[in-house]
Amino acid sequence: MEPLSFQVVYRNYGHWDITYQNGGRMFKIRGGPGKYIVIDERPGSRGNDTLYFSTVNACMSYICDLLMYELIVVDGQTPQVVEKWNIG
């Protein structure tokens, strides 16, 4: 899997976009203090899950957790394997 580059674009108050390097949008954040919404617009996403957060920082923490995942195994360490049925 090749590294994913993304950028955060502040358009105006309560209106943030997380875009691919080429400018296509992955996520949008909308709302105001106490009730921000994260909408996943990535290809293959269900797109109908509405996630609410109280701050933009919480929204970004969620998004970065999804986008910045790294699978690293130390040399000599046995990797842990989880069956795909166990991932929801």
C-alpha positions in Angstrom: 0.0 0.0 0.0 1.4 3.3 -1.0 1.5 6.3 1.4 -1.5 8.5 1.3 -1.0 12.3 1.2 -3.8 14.5 2.3 -4.4 18.1 3.3 -6.8 20.0 5.5 -8.5 23.0 3.9 -10.3 25.6 6.0 -13.0 27.2 3.8 -14.8 29.3 6.4 -16.3 29.0 9.9 -17.6 25.5 10.5 -16.5 24.3 7.0 -13.4 22.2 6.7 -12.4 19.7 3.9 -9.8 16.9 4.1 -8.7 16.4 0.5 -6.4 14.1 -1.5 -3.2 15.6 -2.8 -4.9 16.0 -6.2 -7.7 18.0 -4.6 -10.5 15.4 -4.4 -12.4 15.4 -1.1 -12.1 12.5 1.4 -14.0 14.0 4.3 -15.9 17.1 5.1 -16.5 18.6 8.6 -19.5 20.8 9.0 -21.1 22.4 12.1 -20.3 24.6 15.0 -19.2 24.4 18.6 -20.7 21.4 20.4 -22.0 19.7 17.2 -19.7 19.1 14.3 -20.4 16.4 11.7 -17.9 14.3 9.9 -19.0 13.0 6.5 -16.8 10.3 4.8 -16.7 10.8 1.0 -14.0 8.3 0.2 -14.8 5.9 -2.7 -16.3 2.7 -1.2 -17.4 4.3 2.0 -21.0 3.9 3.0 -21.4 7.7 3.2 -24.5 7.4 5.3 -22.9 7.2 8.7 -23.2 10.6 10.4 -20.6 11.0 13.2 -21.0 13.9 15.7 -18.2 15.5 17.7 -18.0 18.4 20.0 -14.8 20.0 18.6 -12.9 20.2 15.3 -10.0 18.7 17.1 -12.0 15.6 17.9 -13.1 15.4 14.3 -9.5 15.6 13.1 -8.4 13.0 15.6 -10.9 10.6 14.3 -10.0 11.3 10.6 -6.2 11.1 11.3 -6.7 7.8 13.1 -8.2 6.4 9.9 -5.7 7.9 7.5 -2.4 7.6 9.4 -2.5 4.0 10.3 0.9 2.2 10.1 1.4 -1.5 10.3 4.9 -1.9 11.7 6.4 -5.1 13.0 9.8 -5.1 14.6 12.4 -7.4 13.1 12.2 -10.8 15.0 8.7 -10.1 16.3 5.9 -12.4 15.4 3.1 -10.4 13.8 -0.3 -10.7 15.3 -3.0 -11.8 12.9 -6.7 -11.0 13.2 -9.2 -12.8 11.0 -11.1 -10.4 8.7 -14.5 -11.5 10.0 -13.4 -10.0 13.4 -13.0 -6.5 11.9 -16.1 -4.5 11.7 
